[in-house]
Amino acid sequence: MEKFYKRFFMGGIICIIGQTFINVYMYFGLSFEESSTLSTITLILISALLTAFNVYDNLGKVGGAGALFPLLDLPTLW
């Protein structure tokens, strides 16, 4: 059950970060569609950088699928 909570919170944190990016981009005058696209690109860029520095593997060990599925679900929210 402990793994479930870790994965749930890891996915939730990633979603909160993505939503924060959307809100910041909209604050600077972009439309929702543009903000959503830039938020997805930003999350993918951050994931690539964390993977390059071997940080994302550790997040994956702690968060399991919770670290993967928020990125897969973003396009379905549009």
C-alpha positions as a Markdown table, in Angstrom:
| # | Residue | x | y | z |
|---|---|---|---|---|
| 1 | Met | 0.0 | 0.0 | 0.0 |
| 2 | Glu | 2.9 | 2.3 | 0.7 |
| 3 | Lys | 4.0 | 2.0 | -3.0 |
| 4 | Phe | 0.6 | 3.1 | -4.1 |
| 5 | Tyr | 0.8 | 6.3 | -2.1 |
| 6 | Lys | 4.3 | 7.1 | -3.4 |
| 7 | Arg | 3.1 | 6.6 | -7.0 |
| 8 | Phe | 0.0 | 8.6 | -6.4 |
| 9 | Phe | 1.8 | 11.5 | -4.9 |
| 10 | Met | 4.5 | 11.4 | -7.6 |
| 11 | Gly | 2.0 | 11.6 | -10.3 |
| 12 | Gly | 0.1 | 14.3 | -8.5 |
| 13 | Ile | 3.2 | 16.4 | -8.1 |
| 14 | Ile | 4.0 | 16.2 | -11.8 |
| 15 | Cys | 0.5 | 17.2 | -12.6 |
| 16 | Ile | 0.7 | 20.2 | -10.3 |
| 17 | Ile | 3.9 | 21.2 | -11.9 |
| 18 | Gly | 2.3 | 21.0 | -15.3 |
| 19 | Gln | -0.7 | 23.0 | -14.2 |
| 20 | Thr | 1.6 | 25.6 | -12.8 |
| 21 | Phe | 3.3 | 26.0 | -16.1 |
| 22 | Ile | -0.1 | 26.4 | -17.8 |
| 23 | Asn | -1.1 | 29.1 | -15.4 |
| 24 | Val | 2.2 | 31.0 | -15.7 |
| 25 | Tyr | 2.1 | 30.8 | -19.5 |
| 26 | Met | -1.5 | 32.1 | -19.5 |
| 27 | Tyr | -0.5 | 34.9 | -17.1 |
| 28 | Phe | 1.9 | 36.1 | -19.7 |
| 29 | Gly | -0.9 | 36.3 | -22.2 |
| 30 | Leu | -0.9 | 33.0 | -24.1 |
| 31 | Ser | -4.2 | 31.2 | -24.8 |
| 32 | Phe | -5.1 | 28.0 | -23.1 |
| 33 | Glu | -4.2 | 25.9 | -26.1 |
| 34 | Glu | -0.8 | 27.5 | -26.5 |
| 35 | Ser | -0.2 | 27.3 | -22.7 |
| 36 | Ser | -1.1 | 23.6 | -22.7 |
| 37 | Thr | 1.2 | 22.9 | -25.6 |
| 38 | Leu | 4.1 | 24.8 | -24.0 |
| 39 | Ser | 3.5 | 23.1 | -20.7 |
| 40 | Thr | 3.8 | 19.6 | -22.4 |
| 41 | Ile | 6.9 | 20.7 | -24.2 |
| 42 | Thr | 8.4 | 22.0 | -20.9 |
| 43 | Leu | 7.6 | 18.9 | -19.0 |
| 44 | Ile | 9.2 | 16.7 | -21.7 |
| 45 | Leu | 12.3 | 18.9 | -21.8 |
| 46 | Ile | 12.6 | 18.7 | -18.0 |
| 47 | Ser | 12.2 | 14.9 | -18.2 |
| 48 | Ala | 14.9 | 14.7 | -20.9 |
| 49 | Leu | 17.3 | 16.8 | -18.8 |
| 50 | Leu | 16.6 | 14.8 | -15.7 |
| 51 | Thr | 17.2 | 11.6 | -17.7 |
| 52 | Ala | 20.4 | 12.9 | -19.0 |
| 53 | Phe | 21.6 | 13.6 | -15.5 |
| 54 | Asn | 20.4 | 10.2 | -14.2 |
| 55 | Val | 17.9 | 11.8 | -11.8 |
| 56 | Tyr | 14.7 | 10.6 | -13.5 |
| 57 | Asp | 15.7 | 7.0 | -12.9 |
| 58 | Asn | 15.7 | 7.6 | -9.2 |
| 59 | Leu | 12.3 | 9.4 | -9.4 |
| 60 | Gly | 11.0 | 6.4 | -11.4 |
| 61 | Lys | 12.2 | 4.0 | -8.7 |
| 62 | Val | 10.4 | 6.0 | -6.0 |
| 63 | Gly | 7.3 | 7.0 | -8.0 |
| 64 | Gly | 7.0 | 4.0 | -10.3 |
| 65 | Ala | 4.3 | 4.4 | -12.9 |
| 66 | Gly | 3.3 | 7.7 | -11.2 |
| 67 | Ala | 6.3 | 9.3 | -12.8 |
| 68 | Leu | 5.3 | 8.1 | -16.3 |
| 69 | Phe | 1.6 | 8.3 | -16.7 |
| 70 | Pro | 1.0 | 12.1 | -16.1 |
| 71 | Leu | 3.0 | 12.8 | -19.3 |
| 72 | Leu | 1.1 | 10.2 | -21.2 |
| 73 | Asp | -2.2 | 11.7 | -20.0 |
| 74 | Leu | -1.5 | 15.3 | -20.9 |
| 75 | Pro | -2.6 | 15.1 | -24.6 |
| 76 | Thr | -5.9 | 13.6 | -23.6 |
| 77 | Leu | -6.8 | 16.6 | -21.5 |
| 78 | Trp | -6.9 | 18.9 | -24.5 |
